[in-house]
């Protein structure tokens, strides 16, 4: 998938109230994981290194920014949710509710896990 396909997803399938948040997440991932490739997976925007690093999905009340190997991450920020064997996620409701420092840390951890 190309960035143009992600742009098309944002324009046609993403609730407009989440566009600013998705743009901020795309910017953060580009900065913290410059080698990651944007793609669509399970019909949602995602980033791939050797494997999927993170996926964005939307609900009526928030965006979920999920880390494919989140269960292996440390969580000094206390924001990761989930109980499965692999994935953990952060719920983001507003731009003001985004903890950029924590997200940068989680993205960095995802990249390091993908490289191991």
C-alpha positions as CSV (number, residue, x, y, z in Angstrom):
1,X,0.0,0.0,0.0
2,X,1.1,3.5,-0.6
3,X,0.7,6.7,1.4
4,X,-1.8,7.7,-1.2
5,X,-4.0,4.8,-0.2
6,X,-3.8,5.8,3.4
7,X,-4.7,9.3,2.4
8,X,-7.7,8.0,0.6
9,X,-8.7,6.0,3.7
10,X,-8.5,9.1,5.8
11,X,-10.6,11.1,3.3
12,X,-13.2,8.5,2.7
13,X,-13.5,6.1,5.7
14,X,-12.2,8.0,8.7
15,X,-14.6,10.0,10.8
16,X,-13.6,13.6,10.2
17,X,-13.3,14.2,14.0
18,X,-10.3,11.9,14.0
19,X,-8.3,13.3,11.1
20,X,-6.1,15.6,13.1
21,X,-5.3,12.8,15.5
22,X,-4.4,10.4,12.7
23,X,-2.2,13.1,11.1
24,X,-0.4,13.6,14.4
25,X,0.1,9.8,14.7
26,X,1.4,9.5,11.2
27,X,3.9,12.3,11.9
28,X,5.0,10.7,15.2
29,X,5.6,7.3,13.5
30,X,7.4,8.9,10.6
31,X,9.8,10.5,13.1
32,X,10.2,7.6,15.5
33,X,10.1,4.8,12.9
34,X,11.4,6.3,9.7
35,X,11.9,2.9,8.0
36,X,8.4,1.7,8.7
37,X,6.1,1.5,5.8
38,X,2.5,2.7,5.9
39,X,0.0,0.1,4.8
40,X,-3.6,-1.0,5.2
41,X,-4.2,-4.1,7.4
42,X,-7.6,-5.4,8.4
43,X,-8.9,-2.4,6.6
44,X,-7.1,0.1,8.9
45,X,-4.0,2.2,8.6
46,X,-0.9,0.5,9.9
47,X,2.9,0.5,9.9
48,X,5.1,-2.4,9.0
49,X,8.7,-3.1,9.7
50,X,9.6,-6.7,9.3
51,X,6.1,-7.3,10.7
52,X,3.2,-5.0,11.7
53,X,4.3,-2.5,14.3
54,X,1.0,-0.6,15.0
55,X,-2.5,-0.2,13.7
56,X,-5.1,2.5,14.1
57,X,-8.8,1.7,14.4
58,X,-11.7,3.9,15.1
59,X,-14.8,3.6,17.2
60,X,-17.6,6.0,17.9
61,X,-15.9,7.4,21.0
62,X,-12.1,7.1,20.4
63,X,-9.3,6.0,18.2
64,X,-7.3,2.9,19.2
65,X,-3.6,3.0,18.5
66,X,-2.6,-0.7,18.9
67,X,0.9,-2.2,19.1
68,X,1.1,-5.7,17.7
69,X,3.7,-6.7,20.3
70,X,2.5,-4.5,23.0
71,X,2.4,-7.3,25.6
72,X,6.2,-7.4,25.4
73,X,6.5,-3.6,26.1
74,X,7.3,-1.9,29.3
75,X,4.6,0.7,30.3
76,X,6.1,3.4,32.6
77,X,3.3,5.7,31.4
78,X,0.5,3.4,32.4
79,X,-1.5,4.0,29.2
80,X,-1.4,0.6,27.5
81,X,-4.6,-1.4,27.7
82,X,-5.5,-4.9,26.8
83,X,-5.2,-8.4,28.2
84,X,-4.4,-10.7,25.3
85,X,-1.1,-12.5,24.7
86,X,0.2,-10.0,22.1
87,X,-1.5,-6.7,21.4
88,X,-1.8,-3.6,23.7
89,X,-3.4,-0.3,22.8
90,X,-3.8,3.3,23.7
91,X,-7.2,5.0,23.4
92,X,-7.1,8.5,22.1
93,X,-10.3,10.7,22.3
94,X,-8.9,14.2,21.5
95,X,-5.7,15.9,20.4
96,X,-5.4,17.3,24.0
97,X,-5.6,13.7,25.3
98,X,-2.6,12.5,23.3
99,X,0.5,11.9,25.4
100,X,3.2,12.5,22.8
101,X,6.1,11.5,24.9
102,X,4.5,8.2,25.9
103,X,3.5,7.5,22.3
104,X,7.1,8.2,21.1
105,X,8.3,5.7,23.7
106,X,5.8,3.0,22.7
107,X,6.7,3.5,19.0
108,X,10.4,3.2,19.8
109,X,9.8,0.1,21.7
110,X,7.8,-1.4,18.9
111,X,10.6,-0.7,16.5
112,X,13.2,-2.3,18.8
113,X,11.0,-5.4,19.3
114,X,10.5,-5.7,15.5
115,X,14.3,-5.6,15.0
116,X,14.9,-8.3,17.6
